Every structure is written in structure tokens, then in C-alpha cells.
């Protein structure tokens, strides 16, 4: 009986992995932030955004295993507050790109004698943006509360929920790492001043669009 239960769970687990592998490749707000950092600061900056998203996913995984995320979804005021907070944050990030002076949108190219303090100061900021972008994204929450439970057999221990949550976080991080690498490798083209400005303005418009759509969602 135990072997049958194990086989049943593994079948569900691999089905979950296949679904998540598709979901994490679909570009969303996090990918736009990755692109911005890859263009302006390179691979390491983009990877810090990805690390922030990973940390947020792990927080949601722990919350799902403890049953906290289900409580948030069940409470309409709490879910609406999360949704509007996420929408406001995306609009804020987009507006910063749209309203920033043109020279602030260009990639940083530090010289030997140039102070690296601003670059160092931007490291926790990149992580924080990735973290907040994912923590305030209600669609991430719905993955943990609506999609994931369909792959967990009834009566299973919280460990299985945590396993699926960590799997989702790991696959999401792998996807964002791939985006970071590809976009950083394309940096030679993307960092041309004229194109870089257009990309940053376009990214700002997309983030604002994501935020407005999220706020208007019913």
C-alpha cells in the first residue's frame, strides 16, 4: 500500500514539475526586472533580482505548508490588499523607468578610478526589488493555493506541500537565471545607448501595464 501511495505521489509530482516548467518560462514582471538589470548592470545584477524572487518563493512555500497562504486567499480583504499592493509596486517601478532622465537609463561602465560605492549600494536594492515583486504578486500566491493542492494526495503531510513549493521556487530560479544569462550575453547589442533607452522606457511601460491589469483584474 505504501508503494502504491509513493507511486501515486511521484506521478503527481512529475506532472507538477512539467506544468511548472512551462509556467516559469512565461515572461512576467520579474523577467522585465531581470532584463533591466541585465542591460544596466550585467549578469550579476540580474542574478540578484532572481535571488530575491527565489527568497520570496521560499517564503510563500513555507506559508503554504503552514496553511497561512490559504487563509490569505480565503480572506477577501487580505487578498485584495495584496493585489493592490502588487499593482502599486509594479506601477511605481514602471514610472521610475518612464520618468528617469535619459542618462540614468544607460548601462553603468565603471572606470578604474571610478567610485564603486553606487554599484555596491545597488546590490541589496536589486535583491529587494525581486523579493517585493514576487511577494506582492497574487498570481504567485494562487499557484501555491490553487494549483499546487491539486497535485497533493488527500491526507498528505505538510512536508509534501513544502516539497512542491521548494520545487516551484527552484524551477523559477533556474528559469530566471537562464533569462539573466541570455540577456546579459546579448548585452553588447542591448547596451547601445539609443536601444538601451528604448528598452528601459518600453520596460517601464510594460511594468505599468502589468500593474494596471493587476489592479483591474476581477
Backbone torsions as a table, in degrees:
resi	resn	phi	psi	omega
1	UNK	NA	-40.5	179.0
2	UNK	-64.1	-38.9	179.5
3	UNK	-64.2	-39.9	178.6
4	UNK	-65.0	-40.8	179.1
5	UNK	-64.9	-40.6	179.1
6	UNK	-63.7	-44.9	179.6
7	UNK	-63.5	-39.0	179.3
8	UNK	-63.5	-44.6	-179.5
9	UNK	-66.0	-42.5	-178.6
10	UNK	-62.9	-36.1	177.2
11	UNK	-63.1	-42.8	177.5
12	UNK	-66.4	-39.1	-177.3
13	UNK	-62.8	-47.2	-178.7
14	UNK	-69.3	-30.2	174.1
15	UNK	-66.1	-38.9	177.4
16	UNK	-64.1	-44.3	179.3
17	UNK	-59.9	-42.6	-179.7
18	UNK	-63.8	-41.2	179.5
19	UNK	-66.6	-46.6	-178.2
20	UNK	-64.4	-37.0	179.2
21	UNK	-58.0	-32.6	177.1
22	UNK	-78.6	-43.7	-176.5
23	UNK	-61.4	-43.0	-174.7
24	UNK	-73.1	-15.6	178.6
25	UNK	-85.0	-12.8	178.9
26	UNK	-75.3	120.8	-177.6
27	UNK	-61.6	135.6	176.7
28	UNK	-137.3	-165.1	-179.3
29	UNK	-55.9	-38.1	-179.1
30	UNK	-62.3	-37.8	-180.0
31	UNK	-67.0	-36.0	177.2
32	UNK	-63.8	-42.0	177.2
33	UNK	-64.4	-39.1	177.7
34	UNK	-60.5	-45.2	-179.0
35	UNK	-62.4	-43.9	179.7
36	UNK	-58.4	-46.6	-178.6
37	UNK	-70.2	-36.8	179.3
38	UNK	-62.5	-37.3	-178.9
39	UNK	-75.6	-42.5	-173.2
40	UNK	-86.2	-34.1	-176.6
41	UNK	-126.3	-6.9	177.6
42	UNK	95.0	-169.2	-172.8
43	UNK	-60.5	-44.0	-175.9
44	UNK	-64.3	-40.4	178.0
45	UNK	-63.6	-42.1	178.3
46	UNK	-64.6	-37.3	-178.8
47	UNK	-67.1	-30.3	177.3
48	UNK	-67.8	-36.6	174.0
49	UNK	-62.5	-44.2	179.1
50	UNK	-60.8	-39.4	178.8
51	UNK	-65.1	-36.7	176.2
52	UNK	-64.0	-41.3	177.2
53	UNK	-64.4	-41.4	178.2
54	UNK	-59.6	-45.3	-179.9
55	UNK	-60.9	-41.6	179.1
56	UNK	-65.5	-41.3	178.1
57	UNK	-60.9	-39.2	179.5
58	UNK	-68.0	-34.2	175.5
59	UNK	-64.4	-44.4	178.2
60	UNK	-65.2	-35.9	178.2
61	UNK	-62.9	-43.2	178.0
62	UNK	-65.8	-39.9	179.6
63	UNK	-65.3	-38.4	179.1
64	UNK	-66.7	-42.2	180.0
65	UNK	-64.5	-32.0	-179.7
66	UNK	-86.8	-7.0	179.3
67	UNK	86.5	3.5	-177.0
68	UNK	-70.5	-41.3	-177.2
69	UNK	-64.0	-34.1	178.3
70	UNK	-65.1	-35.2	178.6
71	UNK	-66.0	-39.2	179.4
72	UNK	-63.2	-44.4	-179.8
73	UNK	-66.0	-38.0	-179.0
74	UNK	-69.2	-25.9	179.3
75	UNK	-92.9	108.1	-177.4
76	UNK	-59.9	-43.8	178.5
77	UNK	-60.7	-40.8	-179.2
78	UNK	-66.3	-41.9	-179.3
79	UNK	-67.6	-40.3	177.8
80	UNK	-64.8	-39.9	178.4
81	UNK	-62.0	-42.1	178.4
82	UNK	-64.0	-43.4	-178.6
83	UNK	-62.8	-46.4	-178.6
84	UNK	-70.6	-32.0	175.4
85	UNK	-64.5	-42.3	177.5
86	UNK	-63.9	-42.1	179.4
87	UNK	-63.8	-44.0	-179.7
88	UNK	-63.3	-39.0	-178.3
89	UNK	-68.0	-40.6	178.3
90	UNK	-65.0	-41.7	178.7
91	UNK	-64.4	-39.1	177.8
92	UNK	-61.7	-46.8	179.9
93	UNK	-63.7	-42.3	179.4
94	UNK	-65.2	-41.9	-179.6
95	UNK	-63.7	-35.6	178.0
96	UNK	-60.7	-39.8	179.3
97	UNK	-72.6	-37.2	-178.4
98	UNK	-71.4	-33.5	-174.0
99	UNK	-98.9	-8.2	-178.0
100	UNK	-67.4	145.6	174.6
101	UNK	-59.1	149.9	-176.4
102	UNK	-55.3	-37.8	-177.3
103	UNK	-71.2	-22.2	178.7
104	UNK	-75.7	-15.2	-178.4
105	UNK	-89.8	-8.6	-176.9
106	UNK	-80.9	150.0	179.5
107	UNK	-59.2	144.2	177.5
108	UNK	-80.6	127.0	178.3
109	UNK	-125.1	83.2	-175.8
110	UNK	-68.2	137.8	175.7
111	UNK	-91.7	177.9	-177.4
112	UNK	-63.2	-37.6	-176.4
113	UNK	-94.4	4.8	-174.6
114	UNK	-84.6	141.4	178.8
115	UNK	-67.5	129.8	-178.7
116	UNK	-94.3	5.1	-178.4
117	UNK	-58.2	-44.4	178.2
118	UNK	-59.7	-39.0	179.9
119	UNK	-64.8	-41.1	179.4
120	UNK	-66.9	-37.5	179.4
121	UNK	-65.1	-28.3	-178.9
122	UNK	-77.7	-11.8	-177.3
123	UNK	-65.0	-53.4	177.1
124	UNK	-65.8	-27.6	179.3
125	UNK	-64.9	-41.2	179.3
126	UNK	-63.6	-44.1	177.7
127	UNK	-61.5	-44.6	-177.8
128	UNK	-63.0	-39.9	179.7
129	UNK	-64.8	-42.3	177.3
130	UNK	-63.1	-42.1	-179.1
131	UNK	-63.5	-50.7	-177.8
132	UNK	-67.0	-35.9	178.9
133	UNK	-59.4	-41.3	-177.7
134	UNK	-82.3	-37.1	-179.1
135	UNK	-65.6	-29.2	-178.3
136	UNK	-100.3	13.0	179.9
137	UNK	-95.7	106.4	-178.0
138	UNK	-64.0	-22.3	179.3
139	UNK	-69.4	-32.5	173.7
140	UNK	-65.6	-42.9	178.2
141	UNK	-59.9	-40.6	-178.7
142	UNK	-67.3	-28.7	175.3
143	UNK	-61.3	-42.7	-177.5
144	UNK	-75.1	-27.1	-174.9
145	UNK	-103.9	-22.4	-176.6
146	UNK	-114.0	-43.4	-177.6
147	UNK	-81.8	-51.3	-173.9
148	UNK	-59.9	-42.5	-179.4
149	UNK	-59.2	-24.1	179.6
150	UNK	-67.7	-16.9	-178.2
151	UNK	-106.4	8.4	179.9
152	UNK	-111.7	118.8	179.0
153	UNK	-59.1	147.6	180.0
154	UNK	-59.6	139.0	177.7
155	UNK	81.3	8.3	-178.8
156	UNK	-73.8	157.8	179.6
157	UNK	-76.7	159.2	177.5
158	UNK	-58.8	-20.9	179.8
159	UNK	-59.3	-38.7	-179.2
160	UNK	-67.8	-38.3	176.3
161	UNK	-63.4	-42.2	178.6
162	UNK	-64.0	-37.9	179.4
163	UNK	-62.2	-45.0	178.8
164	UNK	-66.3	-37.3	178.6
165	UNK	-64.2	-44.1	178.3
166	UNK	-66.1	-36.3	177.1
167	UNK	-62.5	-45.0	177.6
168	UNK	-60.2	-45.0	-179.5
169	UNK	-62.6	-43.0	-179.2
170	UNK	-65.3	-43.3	179.1
171	UNK	-67.9	-37.0	177.1
172	UNK	-63.8	-42.0	178.9
173	UNK	-65.6	-40.4	177.9
174	UNK	-61.3	-40.8	179.3
175	UNK	-64.3	-45.2	-179.4
176	UNK	-69.0	-32.4	175.4
177	UNK	-64.2	-40.5	177.6
178	UNK	-63.7	-45.0	176.6
179	UNK	-58.9	-43.4	-179.5
180	UNK	-60.0	-44.7	-177.7
181	UNK	-65.8	-46.4	-178.1
182	UNK	-64.4	-45.7	-177.6
183	UNK	-69.4	-35.5	177.6
184	UNK	-68.6	-37.7	178.1
185	UNK	-65.2	-31.0	178.6
186	UNK	-84.5	7.0	-175.6
187	UNK	-59.3	-30.5	180.0
188	UNK	-56.9	-36.6	178.6
189	UNK	-86.6	-45.3	-174.3
190	UNK	-68.7	-21.3	-177.5
191	UNK	-88.5	2.5	174.1
192	UNK	-62.1	129.4	-171.0
193	UNK	-46.5	-49.9	-176.5
194	UNK	-64.4	-45.3	-179.5
195	UNK	-68.7	-38.4	-179.8
196	UNK	-60.4	-43.6	178.8
197	UNK	-61.9	-43.7	-179.8
198	UNK	-63.9	-40.0	178.9
199	UNK	-63.7	-43.4	-179.0
200	UNK	-67.3	-41.9	176.9
201	UNK	-64.2	-43.1	178.4
202	UNK	-63.1	-40.4	177.8
203	UNK	-62.4	-40.4	177.6
204	UNK	-61.1	-42.7	178.8
205	UNK	-63.2	-40.5	-179.5
206	UNK	-66.4	-42.5	178.9
207	UNK	-62.9	-42.3	176.7
208	UNK	-62.5	-40.6	177.9
209	UNK	-62.0	-42.7	176.2
210	UNK	-59.8	-44.6	-177.9
211	UNK	-64.1	-44.9	179.3
212	UNK	-64.4	-42.9	179.2
213	UNK	-62.9	-38.9	179.6
214	UNK	-66.0	-40.8	179.9
215	UNK	-68.5	-34.2	-176.9
216	UNK	-85.1	-9.4	-176.0
217	UNK	-63.5	141.2	179.3
218	UNK	-122.5	NA	NA
